[in-house]
Amino acid sequence: MKQKAQQQQQTEQFVPVTEGNCEFCGYDYTKDHLTTPAGSPLVKCPKCGEYSQNFNADYSHIPPDDYDLEKENYKKCPVCGKIIDYHINGFIHYEKENVWIHADHSASETEKALKRPLTGLERAWIEY
């Protein structure tokens, strides 16, 4: 319970994008001094609005993640009810709700389980 309270108190950290370009329109990210959430594998292009993985960022100011996956392994997926083993199954961890959901579920199924709409970045990660 203490760990859950600490997770909710943490504010989202952002990292500056140091290089890269959009996979869709070719826009150079270094022109705009973009930032992206530290835990995100995607960045949103300011020109075309698509999410892309083609970037590098400076993570030097972010402390190492000490989240213990073993402690919470074998959770039930709220969408299908099957057990998630993070060693084998692909999953997405939604920190606000402290919920793990299999990565192969659709965005609409995930929204129903979370009881909230997905952010643009969360939706892009599912659909990417």
N, C-alpha and C positions, 0 to 999 in steps of 0.2 A: 504494500500500500504506500509506503514511504517513497519508493522509486517512482510510482505512478504520479504522486504529487510533485516530485521534482521534475518529471518530464513535462508536466503541464505548466510549470513555472518558467521553464526555459523559453527564451525567445528565439525565433528563427534567425539563424546567422546567414549572411550573404557573402559571397566571394566575388571578386572582380574577374571578369573574363579577360584573359591576357592575349589570346590569339584564337583564330578560327574564322570560319565563314559558314553561311547558311547552306545546307545541303540542297535546298530547293531553288533559291534565287541567286546564290553566290555572294550575298551581301557580306562585306568584311566587318566582323564584330568589333575590331579594335578601334574603329572610328568613333563609336558612341560611348565608350567606357561603361559597357553593360555590366550588370551584376546578376547573379543567379543564386537561388537558395543553395546552401552548402551541401545538402544531401541530395540534390537533384542531378540526375544524369542528363538533363535536357536544358536547353536555353531557348527562349522565345526570340525569334528574329523580329527586330523592330520594323523591318521593311515589309515582309510578306505575312508575318504573324504565325508562321509555322514553327513547330518545335524541332530542334535538331540536337544531335549528339556531337557534332563536329566542332568542339571547342576545347580549350585548355583554360584553367583558372588557377588563381593563386590561393592555395589552401593553408599557407604558412601560419596564419593567425587563428586557425581553428584547432581547438584542443582535440586530441585523439578520442575516438568514440569508444567508451568502455561498456557499451550496452551488452549484457550477457544473454546471447541467444539461447544458450543451453537452459537457462532458468525458465524460459517461457516456451521451449520447444514442446511439440505435441499438443498445440492448441487446436480447438475445433474451428473450422472455417464456418462463419455465420451464414454463408450463402448455400453451401451444399451439405454441411454437417460432417464432412470427412475430416480426419485428423491431418494436420500439416506437420510434416517432418522437414525442417529447413535444410537438412542435408540432402534431401532427395527432391522435394517439391519446390517449384517456383512460387513465391508469394510476395505480396506487397504489405508492408507494415504501415498502418495508418496511425501515426503517433498520437493525434488528438484523442482518438477513441481507444488507443492501445489495442487495436484489432489487427489480426493477420487474416488476409484473404488470398486464396489461390490466384495466381497471376493470370490464369486462363479464363477467368470469369469476365463477362462483358461489363461495360461501364454502367448500364442500367441495373444489372444484378448487384453490382457493388454499391450503387447509390441506395438501393432498397435496404441493403444490409447495414449501411452506415446511417441511414435515416437523414441524409443530407445530400445536397448536390455536390458533385465533384468539382474541384477547381479546374481551371483550364490545364494546368500542369499535370494534375492527377489523371485527368481524362486522356491527355496526350500520352502519358506513360503507359496506360492500359492499351490504347489503340495503336501505339507505335509499332 
